[in-house]
């Protein structure tokens, strides 16, 4: 039900009830018995339609509109004030409403300030060993390093093998004639004889032939077979013997001796029958040595 108000507007029963409540708050019973007293000024909210009683000179708010209640005839309106009712019990909770429509995403907020660094976390466990990576490219040569300190002297090396006998040099010029010596005292005459002692050799190595009680005046060697070998020594060994050393020639260059090297004062005669030559090695690179070494002896008759 609605009540017409001046200006062609209507106010609902709820509004009338609100109006009656407003009258109660103003003080007990309100009675309008004259034309002036019958007019009630109220301000009604435009959306909620809540009305509040105001003085005729009071201006309504922007959200309200002014209405005038009554003002015609001589009717009397009486509002009886009753006792305040007790507080009603709380009603049961209503059912869950439906999910509302998803609202649009709001704009991104401004960047927050950098937070304070947290404490250092505990050390993690050792991870598994990774696979072998591909081989890297060859790096550029490094700069030459500084010269290192002088190293300690090395140990003395082992004794090297005897070198080959050099070729005989040319004869030197004749020296000046020496002064004539003093005449010697008459000596006790004695007769001396010379003889040759020979030793057959068949292979490389060192062989010595002795004069016994005689004195060495010369010596040498005479080979009938001499292949890929070299004489490294032929000289007196003491006062009564002569030693010759023959070695294998690994370079295959032969030697600087002839097959026969005579002593300066005698040559071998009546050489014993030679045995078969002994060959060391295989094929064309083997070593074969066969012949005699000898010593020329001087002995008192």
C-alpha positions as CSV (number, residue, x, y, z in Angstrom):
1,X,0.0,0.0,0.0
2,X,1.3,3.5,-0.8
3,X,0.4,7.0,0.4
4,X,0.2,9.8,-2.0
5,X,2.2,12.9,-1.1
6,X,2.2,16.4,-2.6
7,X,3.8,16.6,-5.9
8,X,2.4,13.3,-7.2
9,X,4.9,11.1,-5.5
10,X,4.1,8.0,-3.4
11,X,5.6,6.8,-0.2
12,X,5.4,3.1,0.7
13,X,4.2,1.6,4.0
14,X,7.8,1.0,4.9
15,X,8.4,4.7,4.5
16,X,5.3,5.4,6.6
17,X,6.6,3.1,9.3
18,X,9.9,4.9,9.2
19,X,8.1,8.2,9.4
20,X,6.2,6.9,12.4
21,X,9.4,5.8,14.0
22,X,10.8,9.2,13.4
23,X,7.8,10.8,15.1
24,X,8.4,8.5,18.1
25,X,11.9,9.6,18.4
26,X,10.9,13.2,18.4
27,X,8.8,12.8,21.6
28,X,5.9,10.6,22.5
29,X,2.6,11.3,20.7
30,X,2.3,13.7,17.8
31,X,-1.1,15.1,16.9
32,X,-1.9,17.2,13.9
33,X,-5.2,19.1,14.5
34,X,-4.8,22.3,12.4
35,X,-4.0,23.0,8.8
36,X,-0.5,24.2,9.7
37,X,0.2,21.4,12.2
38,X,-1.0,18.8,9.7
39,X,1.8,19.5,7.3
40,X,4.9,17.3,7.9
41,X,8.2,18.0,6.1
42,X,10.4,15.0,5.4
43,X,13.6,14.3,3.4
44,X,13.5,10.9,1.5
45,X,16.7,9.2,0.3
46,X,16.6,8.8,-3.5
47,X,17.8,5.1,-3.5
48,X,16.8,3.6,-0.1
49,X,13.5,5.7,0.0
50,X,14.2,6.2,3.8
51,X,12.3,9.3,5.1
52,X,13.4,11.6,7.9
53,X,11.2,14.4,9.5
54,X,12.8,17.8,9.3
55,X,11.9,21.4,10.1
56,X,10.3,23.4,7.3
57,X,13.5,25.5,7.1
58,X,15.9,22.5,7.0
59,X,17.5,21.8,3.6
60,X,17.6,18.3,2.4
61,X,20.9,16.6,1.3
62,X,21.9,16.1,-2.3
63,X,21.0,12.5,-2.1
64,X,17.5,13.3,-0.7
65,X,14.4,15.0,-2.0
66,X,11.9,17.0,0.0
67,X,8.3,15.8,0.5
68,X,5.3,17.3,2.3
69,X,2.9,15.0,4.1
70,X,-0.7,16.1,5.0
71,X,-1.8,19.7,4.7
72,X,-5.5,19.2,3.5
73,X,-8.8,18.8,5.6
74,X,-9.0,18.7,9.3
75,X,-8.1,15.1,9.9
76,X,-6.1,14.2,13.0
77,X,-3.3,11.7,13.0
78,X,-2.4,10.1,16.3
79,X,0.6,7.9,16.9
80,X,0.6,6.0,20.2
81,X,4.0,5.1,21.7
82,X,4.2,1.5,22.8
83,X,6.8,-0.3,24.9
84,X,10.0,-1.2,23.4
85,X,9.9,-4.8,22.2
86,X,12.5,-7.4,23.2
87,X,15.4,-8.3,20.9
88,X,14.4,-11.0,18.5
89,X,16.4,-14.2,18.2
90,X,19.0,-14.5,15.6
91,X,17.7,-16.2,12.5
92,X,19.3,-19.3,11.0
93,X,22.1,-18.8,8.5
94,X,20.9,-18.6,5.0
95,X,22.0,-21.0,2.3
96,X,25.4,-20.6,0.5
97,X,25.0,-18.2,-2.4
98,X,26.1,-19.1,-5.9
99,X,29.6,-18.4,-7.0
100,X,29.9,-14.9,-8.4
101,X,31.2,-14.1,-11.9
102,X,35.0,-14.0,-12.1
103,X,36.1,-10.4,-11.9
104,X,38.6,-8.9,-14.4
105,X,42.2,-9.1,-13.5
106,X,43.4,-5.9,-11.8
107,X,46.4,-4.0,-13.0
108,X,49.9,-5.1,-12.0
109,X,51.0,-3.4,-8.8
110,X,54.2,-1.4,-8.5
111,X,57.5,-3.2,-7.9
112,X,58.1,-3.8,-4.3
113,X,61.3,-2.9,-2.5
114,X,64.2,-5.4,-2.4
115,X,63.9,-7.5,0.6
116,X,66.6,-8.1,3.1
117,X,69.0,-11.0,2.2
118,X,68.2,-14.2,4.0
119,X,70.7,-16.1,6.0
120,X,73.2,-18.5,4.3
121,X,71.6,-21.8,3.7
122,X,73.4,-25.1,4.6
123,X,75.9,-26.6,2.2
124,X,74.3,-29.0,-0.2
125,X,75.4,-32.5,-0.8
126,X,78.0,-33.4,-3.4
127,X,76.3,-33.8,-6.8
128,X,77.1,-36.8,-9.0
129,X,80.1,-36.6,-11.3
130,X,79.2,-35.1,-14.7
131,X,80.0,-36.6,-18.0
132,X,83.2,-36.0,-19.8
133,X,82.9,-32.8,-21.8
134,X,84.1,-32.4,-25.4
135,X,87.8,-31.9,-26.1
136,X,88.6,-28.2,-26.1
137,X,90.3,-26.5,-29.0
138,X,94.1,-26.1,-29.1
139,X,95.1,-23.1,-27.1
140,X,97.6,-20.5,-28.3
141,X,101.2,-21.1,-27.4
142,X,102.1,-19.7,-24.0
143,X,104.8,-17.1,-23.5
144,X,108.3,-18.3,-22.9
145,X,108.9,-18.9,-19.2
146,X,111.8,-17.5,-17.2
147,X,115.1,-19.4,-17.3
148,X,115.2,-21.9,-14.5
149,X,118.0,-22.2,-12.0
150,X,121.2,-24.1,-12.9
151,X,120.7,-27.8,-12.4
152,X,123.1,-29.9,-10.4
153,X,125.9,-31.6,-12.3
154,X,125.0,-35.0,-13.7
155,X,126.7,-38.2,-12.7
156,X,129.8,-39.2,-14.6
157,X,128.8,-41.3,-17.6
158,X,130.0,-44.8,-18.3
159,X,133.4,-45.3,-20.0
160,X,132.9,-45.2,-23.8
161,X,134.3,-47.8,-26.1
162,X,137.8,-47.2,-27.5
163,X,137.7,-45.1,-30.7
164,X,139.0,-46.3,-34.0
165,X,142.8,-46.0,-34.6
166,X,143.4,-43.0,-36.7
167,X,145.3,-43.1,-40.0
168,X,149.1,-42.9,-39.8
169,X,150.2,-39.3,-40.2
170,X,152.9,-38.2,-42.7
171,X,156.5,-38.6,-41.7
172,X,158.0,-35.6,-40.0
173,X,161.0,-33.7,-41.4
174,X,164.5,-35.1,-40.7
175,X,165.8,-33.7,-37.5
176,X,169.3,-32.1,-37.2
177,X,172.2,-34.4,-36.7
178,X,173.2,-34.7,-33.1
179,X,176.6,-34.1,-31.6
180,X,179.1,-36.9,-31.6
181,X,179.0,-38.8,-28.3
182,X,181.9,-39.6,-26.2
183,X,183.8,-42.8,-26.8
184,X,182.6,-45.5,-24.6
185,X,184.6,-47.8,-22.5
186,X,185.5,-51.1,-23.9
187,X,182.7,-53.6,-23.1
188,X,182.6,-57.2,-22.5
189,X,181.7,-58.8,-25.8
190,X,178.6,-60.9,-26.0
191,X,176.6,-62.6,-28.8
192,X,172.9,-62.0,-29.2
193,X,170.4,-63.8,-31.4
194,X,166.9,-62.9,-32.5
195,X,164.0,-65.1,-33.0
196,X,160.3,-64.8,-33.6
197,X,157.5,-66.3,-31.5
198,X,154.0,-66.7,-33.1
199,X,150.5,-67.3,-31.8
200,X,147.6,-68.3,-34.0
201,X,144.3,-66.4,-33.4
202,X,140.8,-67.3,-34.7
203,X,138.3,-64.6,-33.8
204,X,138.1,-61.2,-32.0
205,X,139.6,-60.5,-28.6
206,X,142.9,-59.7,-27.0
207,X,145.9,-62.1,-27.5
208,X,149.4,-61.9,-26.1
209,X,152.6,-63.6,-27.3
210,X,155.7,-63.8,-25.0
211,X,159.5,-63.9,-25.5
212,X,160.0,-65.8,-22.3
213,X,163.5,-64.7,-20.9
214,X,164.2,-62.6,-24.0
215,X,163.7,-58.9,-24.7
216,X,161.0,-57.6,-27.0
217,X,162.4,-55.7,-30.1
218,X,159.2,-55.7,-32.2
219,X,156.0,-57.5,-33.0
220,X,152.8,-57.4,-35.1
221,X,150.1,-59.5,-36.8
222,X,149.4,-61.2,-40.1
223,X,145.8,-62.2,-41.0
224,X,144.7,-64.3,-43.9
225,X,141.0,-63.7,-43.2
226,X,139.9,-60.3,-41.9
227,X,136.2,-59.3,-42.5
228,X,134.2,-56.7,-40.6
229,X,136.8,-56.4,-37.9
230,X,139.2,-53.8,-36.7
231,X,142.6,-53.9,-34.8
232,X,142.3,-51.5,-31.9
233,X,145.7,-52.1,-30.4
234,X,149.1,-53.7,-31.3
235,X,151.9,-52.8,-28.9
236,X,154.4,-54.2,-26.4
237,X,153.0,-55.3,-23.1
238,X,155.9,-55.2,-20.7
239,X,159.6,-56.0,-21.6
240,X,159.1,-59.5,-22.9
241,X,155.6,-59.7,-24.6
242,X,153.5,-58.3,-27.4
243,X,149.7,-57.8,-27.3
244,X,147.2,-57.4,-30.2
245,X,143.4,-56.6,-29.7
246,X,140.9,-57.2,-32.5
247,X,137.2,-56.0,-32.2
248,X,134.1,-56.4,-34.3
249,X,133.5,-53.4,-36.6
250,X,129.7,-52.7,-36.3
251,X,130.0,-50.0,-39.0
252,X,131.4,-52.4,-41.5
253,X,134.2,-50.0,-42.4
254,X,137.1,-52.4,-42.1
255,X,140.2,-51.2,-40.3
256,X,143.3,-49.0,-40.8
257,X,145.6,-51.9,-40.7
258,X,146.8,-54.0,-43.6
259,X,146.3,-57.8,-43.4
260,X,150.0,-57.9,-42.4
261,X,151.7,-55.4,-40.1
262,X,155.4,-56.2,-39.8
263,X,157.5,-55.4,-36.8
264,X,160.0,-52.6,-37.2
265,X,163.0,-54.9,-36.8
266,X,161.8,-58.3,-38.2
267,X,159.0,-60.1,-40.1
268,X,157.4,-63.4,-39.4
269,X,158.9,-66.5,-41.0
270,X,158.0,-70.1,-40.9
271,X,154.4,-69.4,-39.8
272,X,152.6,-72.5,-38.5
273,X,149.8,-74.0,-40.6
274,X,146.7,-71.8,-40.2
275,X,143.5,-73.3,-38.9
276,X,140.1,-72.8,-40.5
277,X,138.8,-69.2,-40.2
278,X,136.0,-68.6,-37.6
279,X,133.1,-66.5,-38.7
280,X,130.9,-64.4,-36.3
281,X,127.5,-63.1,-37.4
282,X,125.4,-64.1,-40.3
283,X,125.4,-63.4,-44.1
284,X,127.4,-60.6,-45.6
285,X,127.5,-58.7,-42.2
286,X,129.4,-61.4,-40.3
287,X,132.8,-61.0,-38.7
288,X,135.7,-63.3,-39.8
289,X,139.2,-63.2,-38.3
290,X,142.0,-65.7,-38.8
291,X,145.8,-65.4,-38.7
292,X,148.9,-65.0,-36.5
293,X,150.3,-62.4,-34.0
294,X,154.0,-62.5,-33.3
295,X,156.8,-60.9,-31.3
296,X,160.5,-60.5,-32.2
297,X,162.7,-61.4,-29.3
298,X,166.4,-60.7,-28.6
299,X,168.2,-63.3,-26.5
300,X,171.8,-63.6,-25.4
301,X,173.5,-66.6,-27.0
